[in-house]
């Protein structure tokens, strides 16, 4: 009862403080409190990344403990990693109704409770509930408001801020392999769950720092009545939906690799340390890529949609060709380096693409829909890859299919780039024609 009262006090206190301090703290974009928000968002991203990218190693221990087939066992990791996207619409609604701060706080508490309760579970299907569903929803509600808060707090330096925010994923991925391996070897599965709950409780502190600029909060709250209309508008925005569809395709592959890569490395005769090292290498490549891409799409920088096309195509090629050299001693290192670099930068594009294709006035709804569809698609990835393995005894076929899917994702974004260029060319031609007519007739717009 004392713990329940403490949780209720936190939630109530968050609501009261959000109302009373909004008039006192008017954080300006790109300076002041915006950097506190960025710090908190990076903290949330870092802590959640350690456990989402460590789910592949957890998968190995779950296979050993519960003795179920690969497809069934992967349900736990798939739900945990990908429900963060499925709850996107719910997160958007709560952000609009309350705030980024309170929504993230609720998610942090759910994540803590999900991990802690998992340490006392012996039934596989109850673990699906605690580790898969409760913790998965908790991650989504904790993380997505942090992403929105960064988008609302930065404008001029949004590219760099987004790069730093997403680079936190790389840091988490870098330490997730050896860290999770140490926890599992030292404390076993149940002890790892209990310590994971203790560690993720720190997200409560970071969530309390997510105070966005007052005017932006007011704008978000004023849109609550028009939330459904905004979602309908996004569904009828063809360029946004095409790019989003492509992102769904590459995220299906991304989620499958996150869960299945460690076992694929083991099946090729390498050790568990090699499986752990693969995520460390991917993480280092991810950090470099996200920072460089963040700078590249900054003020006066490159077109994020065009970079999205190139990186997605490279990612598809890397995935599709991996089975040809996976059995080499250094094959997994080559894959991890290249895959980390090309896949890491793709996550930086979420906010810039949502802003450019949907408009900043629909940012929270666009992000909510983006992660919802990504999450629904990604839920399919790990079980599908596990099912293909159970049927064929090899992951090679999964990588061939995933490579093709990611290349298709690149082609969808490329189609949008070409259509935008064609539209711009037509608009310039119309403007030029109108100017020539006005010159010939001697008329003006005045």
VEXVOLUM-483769 format. One record per residue (C-alpha): x, y, z; residue in one letter. Coordinates in nm, 4 decimals. Example, Ala and Ser with C-alpha at 12.3 -4.5 7.8 and 13.67 -1.06 7.14 Angstrom:
<atoms>
     east    north       up aa
   1.2300  -0.4500   0.7800  A
   1.3670  -0.1060   0.7140  S
</atoms>
This chain:
<atoms>
     east    north       up aa
   0.0000   0.0000   0.0000  X
   0.2877   0.2354   0.0755  X
   0.4355   0.1784  -0.2697  X
   0.0978   0.2354  -0.4344  X
   0.0563   0.5606  -0.2421  X
   0.4042   0.6699  -0.3507  X
   0.3192   0.6072  -0.7159  X
  -0.0100   0.7973  -0.6891  X
   0.1703   1.0859  -0.5180  X
   0.4224   1.1020  -0.8011  X
   0.1504   1.1147  -1.0669  X
  -0.0533   1.3763  -0.8786  X
   0.2560   1.5837  -0.8045  X
   0.3541   1.5746  -1.1725  X
   0.0148   1.7155  -1.2756  X
   0.0208   1.9892  -1.0122  X
   0.3776   2.0926  -1.0845  X
   0.3144   2.0964  -1.4604  X
   0.0327   2.3469  -1.4054  X
   0.2043   2.5638  -1.1455  X
   0.5493   2.5843  -1.3017  X
   0.4450   2.6377  -1.6644  X
   0.3944   3.0056  -1.5933  X
   0.7312   3.0276  -1.4167  X
   0.9431   2.8351  -1.6646  X
   0.9016   2.9480  -2.0247  X
   1.1758   2.7487  -2.1933  X
   1.2888   2.8994  -2.5197  X
   1.3792   2.6864  -2.8148  X
   1.7434   2.5961  -2.8756  X
   1.8646   2.7266  -2.5385  X
   1.8080   2.7228  -2.1648  X
   1.5711   2.4501  -2.0501  X
   1.5764   2.2928  -2.3959  X
   1.9146   2.1417  -2.3129  X
   1.7790   1.9993  -1.9865  X
   1.5053   1.8340  -2.1932  X
   1.7693   1.6999  -2.4327  X
   1.9705   1.5610  -2.1389  X
   1.6632   1.3886  -1.9951  X
   1.5579   1.2527  -2.3347  X
   1.9072   1.1139  -2.3964  X
   1.8987   0.9496  -2.0533  X
   1.5666   0.7810  -2.1297  X
   1.6909   0.6711  -2.4703  X
   2.0163   0.5344  -2.3261  X
   1.8577   0.3265  -2.0489  X
   1.5832   0.1817  -2.2691  X
   1.8307   0.0989  -2.5486  X
   2.0454  -0.1120  -2.3178  X
   1.7540  -0.3471  -2.2562  X
   1.5894  -0.3448  -2.5983  X
   1.9159  -0.4311  -2.7721  X
   1.9994  -0.6817  -2.5006  X
   1.6795  -0.8728  -2.5737  X
   1.8648  -1.0912  -2.8252  X
   2.0851  -1.2332  -2.5482  X
   1.7788  -1.2690  -2.3242  X
   1.6230  -1.4697  -2.6074  X
   1.9018  -1.7293  -2.5802  X
   1.8373  -1.7751  -2.2079  X
   1.4612  -1.7957  -2.2599  X
   1.5129  -2.0688  -2.5211  X
   1.7223  -2.2647  -2.2736  X
   1.4863  -2.2188  -1.9787  X
   1.1455  -2.2782  -2.1380  X
   1.2474  -2.5250  -2.4158  X
   0.9996  -2.3803  -2.6659  X
   1.0520  -2.3353  -3.0391  X
   1.2225  -2.0238  -3.1730  X
   0.9082  -1.8608  -3.3122  X
   0.7138  -1.8949  -2.9843  X
   1.0036  -1.7859  -2.7630  X
   1.0668  -1.4770  -2.9746  X
   0.7183  -1.3471  -2.8878  X
   0.8492  -1.2159  -2.5535  X
   1.1289  -1.0114  -2.7091  X
   0.9147  -0.9042  -3.0022  X
   0.6433  -0.7620  -2.7770  X
   0.8944  -0.5973  -2.5451  X
   1.0864  -0.4259  -2.8238  X
   0.8029  -0.3378  -3.0593  X
   0.5061  -0.2479  -2.8404  X
   0.6746   0.0896  -2.7957  X
   0.5593   0.1626  -3.1482  X
   0.2123   0.0130  -3.1146  X
   0.1326   0.2470  -2.8236  X
   0.2238   0.5456  -3.0416  X
  -0.1359   0.6668  -3.0776  X
  -0.1978   0.6234  -2.7057  X
   0.1191   0.8181  -2.6293  X
   0.0093   1.0962  -2.8657  X
  -0.3313   1.1165  -2.6977  X
  -0.1791   1.1334  -2.3481  X
   0.0753   1.3945  -2.4571  X
  -0.2029   1.6086  -2.6021  X
  -0.4247   1.5581  -2.2973  X
  -0.1602   1.6048  -2.0281  X
   0.2062   1.6544  -2.1182  X
   0.5237   1.4835  -2.2355  X
   0.6370   1.4831  -1.8743  X
   0.3431   1.2975  -1.7198  X
   0.3110   1.0499  -2.0083  X
   0.6786   0.9567  -1.9792  X
   0.6424   0.9243  -1.6008  X
   0.3580   0.6735  -1.6390  X
   0.5672   0.4734  -1.8853  X
   0.8707   0.4712  -1.6565  X
   0.6633   0.3342  -1.3681  X
   0.5112   0.0632  -1.5915  X
   0.8560  -0.0399  -1.7167  X
   0.9839  -0.0670  -1.3592  X
   0.6833  -0.2770  -1.2523  X
   0.7061  -0.5011  -1.5602  X
   1.0721  -0.5866  -1.5106  X
   1.0437  -0.6306  -1.1343  X
   0.7415  -0.8610  -1.1546  X
   0.9157  -1.0684  -1.4277  X
   1.1814  -1.1693  -1.1751  X
   0.9189  -1.3674  -0.9790  X
   0.7623  -1.5381  -1.2823  X
   0.8132  -1.9060  -1.3750  X
   0.5373  -1.9421  -1.6358  X
   0.6325  -1.8531  -1.9928  X
   0.2926  -1.7045  -2.0762  X
   0.2870  -1.4883  -1.7640  X
   0.6324  -1.3668  -1.8705  X
   0.4774  -1.2681  -2.2030  X
   0.2429  -1.0449  -1.9997  X
   0.4996  -0.8945  -1.7609  X
   0.8147  -0.8666  -1.9739  X
   0.6432  -0.8510  -2.3118  X
   0.3265  -0.6441  -2.2697  X
   0.3615  -0.4392  -1.9486  X
   0.7299  -0.3550  -1.9985  X
   0.6761  -0.3048  -2.3728  X
   0.3963  -0.0535  -2.3209  X
   0.6028   0.1116  -2.0501  X
   0.8971   0.1660  -2.2845  X
   0.6682   0.3196  -2.5458  X
   0.5028   0.5617  -2.3046  X
   0.8402   0.6562  -2.1536  X
   1.0353   0.6983  -2.4767  X
   0.7968   0.8525  -2.7324  X
   0.7258   1.1674  -2.5225  X
   1.1020   1.2202  -2.5009  X
   1.1190   1.2192  -2.8802  X
   0.8326   1.4679  -2.9057  X
   0.9858   1.6875  -2.6333  X
   1.3120   1.7159  -2.8275  X
   1.1184   1.8057  -3.1425  X
   0.9312   2.0819  -2.9574  X
   1.2364   2.2190  -2.7768  X
   1.4667   2.2650  -3.0762  X
   1.4219   2.4326  -3.4127  X
   1.7410   2.5895  -3.5425  X
   1.9594   2.3085  -3.4077  X
   1.7012   2.0320  -3.4437  X
   1.9279   1.8194  -3.6635  X
   2.2111   1.8181  -3.4103  X
   1.9696   1.7665  -3.1189  X
   1.8028   1.4726  -3.2930  X
   2.1452   1.3319  -3.3775  X
   2.2536   1.3486  -3.0134  X
   1.9221   1.2017  -2.8983  X
   1.9374   0.9059  -3.1363  X
   2.3128   0.8610  -3.0756  X
   2.2133   0.7653  -2.7212  X
   2.0714   0.4503  -2.8783  X
   2.4182   0.3715  -3.0074  X
   2.5693   0.4186  -2.6632  X
   2.3064   0.1879  -2.5150  X
   2.3615  -0.0681  -2.7879  X
   2.7385  -0.0539  -2.7364  X
   2.7165  -0.1436  -2.3691  X
   2.4095  -0.3698  -2.3936  X
   2.5967  -0.6799  -2.5141  X
   2.8684  -0.7085  -2.2468  X
   2.6435  -0.5600  -1.9775  X
   2.3559  -0.8031  -2.0329  X
   2.5982  -1.0938  -2.0701  X
   2.7520  -1.0050  -1.7325  X
   2.4125  -0.9778  -1.5610  X
   2.2880  -1.3055  -1.7044  X
   2.6060  -1.4961  -1.6190  X
   2.6365  -1.3476  -1.2690  X
   2.2732  -1.3342  -1.1558  X
   2.0793  -1.5621  -1.3903  X
   1.7532  -1.4824  -1.5651  X
   1.5474  -1.3910  -1.2578  X
   1.8204  -1.1799  -1.1007  X
   1.8711  -0.9951  -1.4301  X
   1.5021  -0.9053  -1.4411  X
   1.5121  -0.7732  -1.0847  X
   1.8226  -0.5617  -1.1486  X
   1.6698  -0.4385  -1.4748  X
   1.3735  -0.3082  -1.2752  X
   1.6058  -0.1272  -1.0360  X
   1.8055   0.0279  -1.3191  X
   1.5052   0.1411  -1.5231  X
   1.3545   0.3086  -1.2159  X
   1.5984   0.5912  -1.2932  X
   1.3744   0.6812  -1.5889  X
   1.1325   0.8326  -1.3365  X
   1.3889   1.1050  -1.2639  X
   1.4470   1.1775  -1.6337  X
   1.0724   1.1846  -1.7065  X
   1.0202   1.4583  -1.4463  X
   1.2585   1.6837  -1.6425  X
   1.0601   1.6711  -1.9685  X
   0.8997   2.0166  -1.9459  X
   0.8456   2.1529  -2.2948  X
   0.8015   2.5231  -2.3886  X
   0.4736   2.6584  -2.2491  X
   0.3389   2.7822  -2.5823  X
   0.4050   2.4449  -2.7435  X
   0.2238   2.2654  -2.4605  X
  -0.0743   2.4970  -2.5035  X
  -0.0783   2.4271  -2.8774  X
  -0.0722   2.0520  -2.8171  X
  -0.3566   2.0682  -2.5644  X
  -0.5701   2.2877  -2.7886  X
  -0.5514   2.0199  -3.0569  X
  -0.6972   1.7412  -2.8452  X
  -1.0454   1.7838  -2.9949  X
  -0.9020   1.7617  -3.3455  X
  -0.6856   1.4549  -3.2822  X
  -0.8881   1.2174  -3.4994  X
  -0.9104   1.4747  -3.7780  X
  -0.5317   1.5036  -3.7722  X
  -0.4888   1.1284  -3.8055  X
  -0.7348   1.1209  -4.0958  X
  -0.5413   1.3983  -4.2655  X
  -0.2157   1.2061  -4.2289  X
  -0.3748   0.8948  -4.3791  X
  -0.4653   1.0974  -4.6871  X
  -0.1167   1.2495  -4.7237  X
   0.0367   1.0242  -4.9925  X
   0.4025   1.1222  -4.9554  X
   0.3924   1.0746  -4.5776  X
   0.2238   0.7353  -4.6070  X
   0.4655   0.6121  -4.8776  X
   0.7731   0.7001  -4.6718  X
   0.6080   0.5570  -4.3610  X
   0.5315   0.2313  -4.5474  X
   0.8970   0.2058  -4.6411  X
   0.9990   0.2611  -4.2801  X
   0.7646  -0.0189  -4.1735  X
   0.9384  -0.2554  -4.4170  X
   1.2912  -0.1859  -4.2961  X
   1.1824  -0.1925  -3.9314  X
   1.0452  -0.5454  -3.9740  X
   1.3974  -0.6522  -4.0689  X
   1.5563  -0.4352  -3.8008  X
   1.3492  -0.5919  -3.5219  X
   1.4147  -0.9466  -3.6449  X
   1.7912  -0.8906  -3.6498  X
   1.7803  -0.7425  -3.3001  X
   1.6342  -1.0663  -3.1612  X
   1.7809  -1.3316  -3.3918  X
   2.1371  -1.2113  -3.4647  X
   2.2959  -1.3635  -3.1488  X
   2.1638  -1.7111  -3.2291  X
   2.2665  -1.6786  -3.5947  X
   2.6209  -1.6000  -3.4787  X
   2.6183  -1.9046  -3.2473  X
   2.4915  -2.1330  -3.5238  X
   2.7905  -2.0338  -3.7354  X
   3.0246  -2.1851  -3.4755  X
   3.1138  -1.8687  -3.2839  X
   3.0924  -1.8048  -2.9098  X
   2.8387  -1.6144  -2.7019  X
   3.1037  -1.3461  -2.6499  X
   3.1104  -1.2992  -3.0279  X
   2.7309  -1.2644  -3.0263  X
   2.7609  -1.0040  -2.7513  X
   3.0446  -0.8249  -2.9318  X
   2.8350  -0.7920  -3.2473  X
   2.5963  -0.5507  -3.0729  X
   2.8868  -0.3542  -2.9279  X
   3.0293  -0.3081  -3.2773  X
   2.6881  -0.2173  -3.4199  X
   2.6474   0.0340  -3.1379  X
   2.9781   0.2077  -3.2130  X
   2.8876   0.2345  -3.5810  X
   2.5452   0.3616  -3.4840  X
   2.6862   0.6414  -3.2660  X
   2.9128   0.7654  -3.5450  X
   2.6389   0.7426  -3.8068  X
   2.3716   0.9190  -3.6028  X
   2.5958   1.2085  -3.5092  X
   2.7189   1.2549  -3.8667  X
   2.3680   1.2323  -4.0117  X
   2.2404   1.4747  -3.7463  X
   2.5009   1.7305  -3.8539  X
   2.4416   1.6598  -4.2248  X
   2.0687   1.7420  -4.2053  X
   2.1219   2.0518  -3.9912  X
   2.0504   2.4100  -4.1094  X
   2.1362   2.4402  -4.4788  X
   2.2276   2.0714  -4.4872  X
   2.1291   1.7729  -4.6973  X
   1.7772   1.6593  -4.7822  X
   1.6858   1.3995  -4.5145  X
   1.4555   1.2146  -4.7532  X
   1.7331   1.1719  -5.0102  X
   1.9750   1.0478  -4.7444  X
   1.7032   0.8120  -4.6254  X
   1.6901   0.6598  -4.9743  X
   2.0648   0.5969  -4.9868  X
   2.1050   0.4549  -4.6368  X
   1.8018   0.2273  -4.6735  X
   1.9371   0.0870  -5.0024  X
   2.2753   0.0186  -4.8396  X
   2.1041  -0.1480  -4.5437  X
   1.9113  -0.3798  -4.7773  X
   2.2283  -0.4793  -4.9590  X
   2.4141  -0.5515  -4.6336  X
   2.1322  -0.7680  -4.4932  X
   2.0686  -0.9616  -4.8128  X
   2.4335  -1.0556  -4.8626  X
   2.5170  -1.1485  -4.5012  X
   2.4517  -1.5251  -4.5412  X
   2.7286  -1.5441  -4.8046  X
   2.9999  -1.4548  -4.5526  X
   2.8335  -1.5244  -4.2157  X
   3.0334  -1.8447  -4.1679  X
   3.3686  -1.6646  -4.1947  X
   3.5476  -1.5994  -3.8647  X
   3.5387  -1.2233  -3.9201  X
   3.2088  -1.2278  -4.1094  X
   2.9976  -1.1103  -3.8176  X
   3.2434  -0.8240  -3.7541  X
   3.2170  -0.7033  -4.1138  X
   2.8377  -0.7212  -4.0983  X
   2.8198  -0.5455  -3.7599  X
   3.0413  -0.2562  -3.8706  X
   2.8589  -0.1860  -4.1968  X
   2.5126  -0.2586  -4.0595  X
   2.5693  -0.0310  -3.7596  X
   2.6749   0.2588  -3.9813  X
   2.3960   0.2326  -4.2404  X
   2.1091   0.1433  -4.0036  X
   2.1985   0.3894  -3.7295  X
   2.1446   0.7012  -3.9357  X
   1.7954   0.5959  -4.0435  X
   1.6527   0.6590  -3.6972  X
   1.7667   1.0227  -3.7078  X
   1.5204   1.0937  -3.9871  X
   1.2020   1.0304  -3.7849  X
   1.1382   1.3871  -3.6678  X
   1.2714   1.5671  -3.9817  X
   1.0592   1.3474  -4.2088  X
   0.7490   1.3869  -3.9916  X
   0.7948   1.7655  -3.9905  X
   0.8633   1.7989  -4.3641  X
   0.5944   1.5554  -4.4827  X
   0.3203   1.6148  -4.2216  X
   0.3947   1.9636  -4.0839  X
   0.5027   2.0672  -3.7361  X
   0.1426   2.1333  -3.6340  X
   0.0832   1.7571  -3.6674  X
   0.4131   1.6481  -3.5131  X
   0.2854   1.4488  -3.2152  X
   0.0179   1.2755  -3.4265  X
   0.2677   1.1997  -3.7041  X
   0.5150   1.0506  -3.4565  X
   0.2346   0.8541  -3.2912  X
   0.1154   0.7085  -3.6214  X
   0.4755   0.6521  -3.7342  X
   0.5602   0.4406  -3.4313  X
   0.2219   0.2675  -3.4277  X
   0.2632   0.1284  -3.7792  X
   0.6335   0.0590  -3.7257  X
   0.5480  -0.1289  -3.4086  X
   0.2719  -0.3350  -3.5702  X
   0.5023  -0.4288  -3.8568  X
   0.7984  -0.4986  -3.6330  X
   0.5936  -0.7312  -3.4133  X
   0.5851  -0.9656  -3.7121  X
   0.9612  -0.9629  -3.7745  X
   1.1115  -1.1810  -3.4971  X
   0.8361  -1.4493  -3.4926  X
   0.8424  -1.4671  -3.8733  X
   1.2204  -1.5089  -3.8783  X
   1.1893  -1.7691  -3.6022  X
   0.9191  -1.9557  -3.7968  X
   1.1343  -1.9625  -4.1111  X
   1.4206  -2.0999  -3.9018  X
   1.1982  -2.3664  -3.7451  X
   1.0850  -2.4734  -4.0935  X
   1.4207  -2.4643  -4.2731  X
   1.6822  -2.4942  -3.9973  X
   1.8585  -2.1842  -4.1328  X
   1.8380  -1.8080  -4.0909  X
   1.9817  -1.7482  -4.4386  X
   1.6387  -1.7409  -4.6045  X
   1.5205  -1.4810  -4.3532  X
   1.8111  -1.2527  -4.4435  X
   1.7441  -1.2899  -4.8168  X
   1.3789  -1.1922  -4.7682  X
   1.4622  -0.9077  -4.5289  X
   1.7182  -0.7667  -4.7732  X
   1.4577  -0.7541  -5.0502  X
   1.2056  -0.5863  -4.8199  X
   1.4531  -0.3140  -4.7206  X
   1.5432  -0.2489  -5.0860  X
   1.1710  -0.2101  -5.1578  X
   1.1531   0.0415  -4.8713  X
   1.4278   0.2440  -5.0393  X
   1.2392   0.2432  -5.3692  X
   0.9261   0.3870  -5.2004  X
   1.1227   0.6817  -5.0606  X
   1.2912   0.7267  -5.3986  X
   0.9487   0.7477  -5.5639  X
   0.8551   1.0308  -5.3252  X
   1.1801   1.2173  -5.4041  X
   1.1122   1.1919  -5.7792  X
   0.7483   1.2989  -5.7385  X
   0.8491   1.5996  -5.5279  X
   1.1031   1.7074  -5.7881  X
   0.8466   1.6688  -6.0651  X
   0.5920   1.8730  -5.8691  X
   0.8477   2.1456  -5.7965  X
   0.9454   2.1582  -6.1630  X
   0.5792   2.1916  -6.2663  X
   0.5247   2.4693  -6.0109  X
   0.8289   2.6581  -6.1383  X
   0.7038   2.6191  -6.4941  X
   0.3589   2.7531  -6.3993  X
   0.5144   3.0471  -6.2143  X
   0.7363   3.1252  -6.5117  X
   0.4399   3.1072  -6.7505  X
   0.2324   3.3434  -6.5371  X
   0.5231   3.5892  -6.5217  X
   0.5685   3.5821  -6.8988  X
   0.1969   3.6405  -6.9573  X
   0.1948   3.9362  -6.7172  X
   0.4969   4.0879  -6.8930  X
   0.3402   4.0471  -7.2385  X
   0.0028   4.1882  -7.1351  X
   0.1549   4.4535  -6.9116  X
  -0.0557   4.3439  -6.6132  X
   0.0579   4.2931  -6.2554  X
  -0.0813   4.1269  -5.9462  X
  -0.1435   4.4581  -5.7772  X
</atoms>
